[in-house]
Structures are given as structure tokens and as C-alpha cells.
Amino acid sequence: MRATGQTLKRTVSGEAIATFVPYPLPPRNPELNVDGELAALLTRAEQALARLEVAGELVPSLDWLIVLPREKPRPSGRGGRAADA
């Protein structure tokens, strides 16, 4: 697995903390090769971000994208189907 940085221990206001310091980009040793499976995964991730951006433009509030997926429909007691109106 590629190391992406290092963790340094510091003391701030008398409290010991760990800080992560990333290595500079782009990676050089070994170089990052974006081909094959990694290229396909990167393409899928970019497409998913594009769909999320479009969805964000369609709703009046971005809170809808955060709140609504958490809410699940409640079964009505008739085999899980919604009641007839």
C-alpha cells in the first residue's frame, strides 16, 4: 500500500496531539499510474459526482439531499403496501 504522508506528534497548549502531514502531490516514488482498473474507478467516481451536482441544482435546498434519503417509508400493515387513498 502506498504511504500518503506521515503522522507527527506535537504538543499544543500542553496537550499531545497527532498531526497528519501529506506528502506533496503528484506522487513521485512510485509514480501514480492511472490506467486499467484505477482509470475505470476514477471515471465512475467522476460520473457519480456529476450526477450529484445535477441533483443539487434540481432541489430548492441541499438539505433535501441529506435528510430525505434517511427517511424510509413506513409499512401500512397491509403487507407493507401503502394504504389506498
Steps between C-alpha positions, in 0.01 A plus 500: 500500500623847413589727793329835447663695781632479851359545848687738727447541873476858625422671828252787486404689816640214707292236315667229290340469156575308181503686170494349153730668249433383141782455253509753211291434191531354245654180641852434371630182660343291361312712250124476498391315187135554414423217263296182487278441801602822675405705192160327486438571871602863456260537207214350705577736789502804270167394349347457846618848599348644183164334580515635855570850367197481270282374786621789715388747234152345479399528866413827672713412803805272522363383837250292298787290367622440852171450688271321255712190433505428874121488523352162408134436418309336781309180423123549527411165656364356174801302391724804490299675225383857533134548591258578219400866486 
